Amino acid sequence: MSSSCSKNTASTSTTETNATTDAQRKPRRKPRWKLTPPTDSLKQTPTPIDTRNTTSSIDTRNSKPAMKSSAITNNKRNNNKTANIEVKLNAETKANLEHLQGLTRSRNVMLANAKKVLPKKYMNRYPSFSRSSTLHQPKGNLDFLHSQCNAILPLFKQKLTHITQAAGLDPNEVASWQGKDIMLTADQPYTSLTVAPLKSKARCMEKVENEYDGDVTRLVDIVRASIVVADEDQLIAVAKALEDEEIIRLKNRFKEPLFTGYSDALYNIEIKGIICEVQLHVSAIVAHKEENHDYYVYFRSLFA
């Protein structure tokens, strides 16, 4: 009995000693708690965090100060520097760009002048129209058509002279703008009435092949003339005088200018079965036609 008690006492003592030793080797630490603020609807239970095997993500002894905002700004500036890139253009592309710049400049001047003198009353009173979707001359080859046009040319001149005079204009007066003569060619100025020579057969064939798919009867401007006026009142006076003729088409390009910015009015009148063209110009606009027309011809050849 005494022996058994001694063994139990010894065993208990040994157990206590071992427990004490374990407690000394592994001291118990109080858990650290991460408190999360409760939401409006539910209070959350704090979650213990065991920091025994967790290392700090930042070592304050070796940490560097954060980058200043000025350094970030400098980096952004360096990244936004524009690099110089050399682009080589072939001759055709360079010519296209130069003509495009010229066209833009000419168009801006044309539109600015048109805005000052644009005949608004004329635009509203004389809308564009056509008797048919496509106009045609009498059937025949180019030689026949050209001869017919030549035959009615004197009568055409007579009629246009009468129309110009009826509008109160002198057919032979040189057209001018801002004190300068308006030039039709390098040597010939526009007059109030300018009757052009017949369109040459070579130019007729070029137009038939490039624009009319070989149809000669669509040439309606072999016989043509220009009337230049100074203001809208004169323009309306000419339009009224033209009403006595057989007008079969009107293109009011004062209301719908060309892509170059140029604007005028194109009348097609019929004389003894031959369709002729009469162009009405305003001096402030036609004064810039020569340069503007060069760009029109250049880009029309590219997109025809």
HUTA-V73314 format. One line per field, one symbol per residue. ss: DSSP state (2 for helix, 1 for strand, 0 for the rest). burial: # if it has 9 or more other C-alpha atoms within 8 Angstrom, else .. A space follows every 50 residues. Layout:
ss: ???
burial: ???
This chain:
ss: 02222222222222222222222220000001110000000000001110 00000000000000000022222222222000000000002222222222 22222222222222222002222220001100000000000222222222 22222222222222220000000101100110100000101011100000 22222222222000022200000111111002222222222200001111 11000000000000111111100111111111222200222222222222 2220
burial: ......................#........................... .....................#.....................#....#. .###.###.##.##..#.#..##...#.........#.......##.##. .##..##..##.#####...#..####...####....######...##. ...#..####.#...#################.#####..##....#### ####..#..############..#################.#..##.... ....
